[in-house]
Amino acid sequence: MGRGLTLLLAFCALASVAGCDGDATPDAAVPIDAAPSTDAALPADAAPPIDAARPDAGAAVDPSGPGPLSTMERTDTVRRAGRNTPVVAYVPEGAGEWPLVVFLPGFQLESRRYAALCERVASHGFVVVRADPPASLLTVSHVAMRDDAVAVIAWARESLPVGGSVGVMGHSLGGKVATMTAGVVGEVSALLGIDPVNGGSPITGYTMDLPDIVPSVTETLGLAAGYLGELTNATGGSLGMACAPMAQNYQTFYEGSTRATWAAEWTFEGADHMDFVPDTAGCGFTCSACTDGTADPAAVVASTSTIAVAFFRRHLGGETALEPYLTGASVPAGVRVRSR
């Protein structure tokens, strides 16, 4: 979320500043200390080999519903430079390897609140790992969180049945960190930001640890980039602070992604910043700091899932037939799209 002040309440209203508290209980600690890769990015349309024995091979499945695959959960912890990142992986049942998608949550939001979205994407033939890079309310480094996400990708490569392309997605601060991750991991070929916010500290502004990444990072991305968002929280909010300020919102990410091989921006009419979180029960102040929109939150969550599934099937799975769900006649109702 955007700029403002007064410590606890200010930080609680700013998705761009804080981190996330891990919700997963690790089964075993896995030492990982991965350095950012400098490999060239894969083409946006690169698709992993399709195993004809897979349950979904050749299936024409509607992206607005659950996929044909059941999934198994794996809980673990990724260690890097003294930092512990809890992870939960959703792995499709069936033979073969699957494209990887890593999800990063918003400000002070546990990734479990996005479990329904992650499970939905996984059911369509992806290993989806939701991760909770450590950060405290008053001390956080977006750069360290990026490197945690890099380590999660390395862990997934070593520990899970993944192969082919890699995608990253995240909400709010998670969208910013996902973008930063795509900027240093060459194998990432698809980036989905869910109302991402490019913010720094409400006290110091941008710093080395809390960098301004638009367009310094976004203009380097030669991949498929999609950004969902809303305009309700571009201004206002608790204590007068915008949760997704206009100068740092999803539109700036889209406009800054000048080298993207494919790019789209989806505006959800009447939505607010927290409508993109599938589970807000008991969330407290963090989920109530943003001004409510007029859209039905359940409809926003459903449309977000549809776009996420279609996006990754299109850009990690090579299913060009899903393009209408992203930029054409099948885009969910109440969503305006701009693309190139």
N, C-alpha and C positions, 0 to 999 in steps of 0.2 A: 504494500500500500504506500501511500505518498509521504509528504513532508509534514512536520508538526513538532510539538515539543511536549514537555512535562512527563518525563521518565515513564513510569509504568503505563499510564493510560495512553500516552503518546506512542510508546513502543507497541502496545497492544492494538493500536489502530493502524500500524504500519506494516504491511505485508512485505515490503522491500527490505526491512531492516533485520527482522528476527529470523531465527532458524526454526527447528522443529524438534520436539521431544520424541525419541524413539518409543514405539509402542510394542515392539516385538521382544519376546523373551528368547534369547539365543539358546539353541541346543548345543552349539559348539562354537568356539571362537576360531576364525580362520585368519591367520596372519596374511595380510596383503599390504604391499607398499608399492603401488603402481605409479609409475611416472606417466604424465601425459604423452600420448603418442603424437608423432608428427607425420604419420602416414598420410598419403593422399586419400581424400574422401572417395568412397565408391559412388558411381553414378546413381542419381536418384531413382532410376527405374531398375537398378540391379535387383534381381530376384534370386533367392537361394534355390538350389535344385529341389524339385518336387518329387517326393517319394510316392510312387503310385500306390504303395500299401497304406499310406496315411489315410485316416478316416475321412479327411476333408478333401482329398485329392479330386479335383475336377468338380467339386460341389458348388452350385450357385446358391450361396446363402445370403439372405437379406441382412445387411449390416445393422439394421435397426433392431434386430432381435438377438437372442443368445446364439452363439455359434454351436456347431455340431459336436464339439469336444468337451468332455469332462476334464477337470483339472485336479492336480494334486498340489498341496502346499508344502513348501519347505521353508523353515525358519532358521536363521543363522545370524552371525555377526561378522562384519568385515572390519578388520583392524588395519589402520594406516597411521604411522607416525604418532602413535599414542592415542589416536582417536578411534572410537568404536561406533560403527554405523550399523544399527539393526536392519535386517532385510527380511522380507517375506517374498518368496518366489511362487508364482502360479505356473505350473508346468503341465502342458496338455498331455493327456494319456495317449499313448500310441508310439509307433516306431518312428525312428528318424530324428533329425535335428530340426530346431525351430528358430525363426528369427527372434532376436532379443529386443525387448522394450524395457527401459528403466524409467520409473516414475518417481518424481520428487514433489513433496507436498508444500503447501503454503505456510505462511508465517504462524509459528506456534500451533500448527495443526499436525496431528499425528497422521501418518500415511494410512492408518487403518480406516480413516474417515473416507478414503477414496477406494476402499477395497472392492466395492461393487463395480466401479469403472475398470479397475485392473483385472478382475475376474472376467468381465465381459470381453475385454480385448483378448485375454488369454484363450478363451473358449473358441476364438476364431483362428487359432493356430499360431500363437506366439507364446514364448516364455516371457512373462511380465514380472519384473522385480520392483516392488515398492520399497524405497529406502528412506531412512530417517537420519541424515547427516547430523551430527551433534552441533548444538548451538544453544547459548543461554539467552535470556531476555536482554541483557545489557552488553554481552560480549559475543560478537559473532564475526566471522570472516566468510564472505561469499567465495573468496578464492579457496579457502580450506574446504568449504562445502563442495565446490567444483572438483577438487582433487579427491574428496571422498567418493563422489559419483564416478570418477574415473576408476577408482579402486573397485567399486561395485561391478563395473563392466568387466574388469579383469577377473574378478572372482567368479562372475557368471560364466565367463568363457572357460574357466578351469573346472567348475563344479557342476554345471548344468548342461543339458543336451541342447546347446545352442550352436547355430551355424549360419553363415550368410550375413545378411545385413543387420545393422543395429539401429534402433530408434530411441529417442529420449523424449519424455514429455513431463510437464510439471505445471502446477497451478501457482499463480501469484509469484512469490519469491522463488518457488520451485521452477517456475517458467524461466526466470532469469538464470538460475543456476543450470538448468537444462541447456539453455542457449550457450552459456559459458563452457559447458562440458562439450557440446558439439563443436565449439571453436578449437578444442585441443585434441579431440579424439577423431582421427581421420576416418575410422571405420563407421562413424555415425553418418547415416545417409538420409535420415528423416527426423525432423524436429517438430514437435507439436507443443506450442505454448498456450496454456489455458488462462486467459486474462493475466498475462505476465506483466510484471511491474519492474521497471529499471530504476530502482531507488537506491539511495545511500543512507546515511544516518541523518535523523532529524536534527542532530546537534552539530555534527561536523560536515555534513554533506558527503560527497564522494571522497573516498580515500583509496589507498593501495589495496586494502582488504575489502572495501566496498566500492568497486569500480563502476564507472559509467561505461556501459557496454554497447550503447547505441549511438553512433554506428560503428564504433571501433571493432567490435566483435561481429555484429550482424553482417557487416559488409564483406566479411571474409568467408562467409558460409556458402560453399558451392554444393548445396543439397536441397532436398524438398523441405520447405518451411511453411508451416501453417500456424495461424494465431487466431484463437477465439477470444471474444471479449464483449464488454458492455460499456455503456456511456453513463449509466445512472450514477456511478461512483467516481466520475471524472472530476467532480467538484463536491464540496460539502462533506458530510460525514460527522462522526463524533468529534467534539471540540473543534469543529470547522475544518477537520483534516480529511482530504479525499483518500479513499482506499485505493483507487487506481487513477492517479492524477493524469490529466490529458497529456501533459508533457512527457510522461513516462509510460504510457499505456501500450496496449497491444498494437495499436495503429502505428506507433513509432517503430515497433519491432518489424512490422510488415514493410513499412516504407524504407527501413534501414537494411533490409535483406536484399540488397541490389544484385548480388551475385547468385542468388538462389536459382537452381535449375527449374524449380516449380515453386510458386508462392501463392498463398491465399490468406485472406482475412475474413473472418466471419463475425458479424455484429449481431448479438442476440437482443432483439427489441424488448425493452422493459426489464431486462435482467439486471441483477446487481452482483457484486463481486463474489458474495458467498453462495449465490445460487448454483455455482459450479461444483460445490462440495456435496457429494451424495449423502453424507451422514453428518448432520449438525446437532443431533440430539445430545443435550448436556454439554454443549461446547462453551457456553458462557459468554463472557465479554468479547472474546476473539471473534465469535460468529455473529455478534450483535452490534459491532462497532460501525458497520457500513449501513448507509441508508438503504432501506428496502426498496426494491423495484416493484413494478406492476406485473411482471411475468410470473407464471406458475413455476416454482422451483423444481417440481418434479418433471415438468416439460423441458426445462433447461438441462437437467441432468440426463434425460433421455436423448435429447438432441445432441448433447456433448458426446455421449457414448456412440451414437450413430456416426458422427463425424470422425471420432477417434478410430473406430473400427475401419471405416471406409478409407481413412487416410493411411493407416498402416498396411492394410491389405493392398492398397494401390501402390504405395511407395516402398514397402518392404517385401510384399508378395508379388508385385508386378501385375496386379489385376486391374488393367486399364478400364475394364467394363464398369468399375465403381466410380469413375470420374463424375457421372451425373449427381452422385450423392455429395460431392464436394463442391462442384462449380456449376451444376446444371439443374435440370428440372426436378431432381429428387432431393435437393437440399432441404432440410427440415423446415417446416412452416415457422414463420416468425424469425427467420435468420436471413440477414442480408450478406451477400458474398461479394468480395472484390478479389480478383485473381489476375495472374499474369504467367 
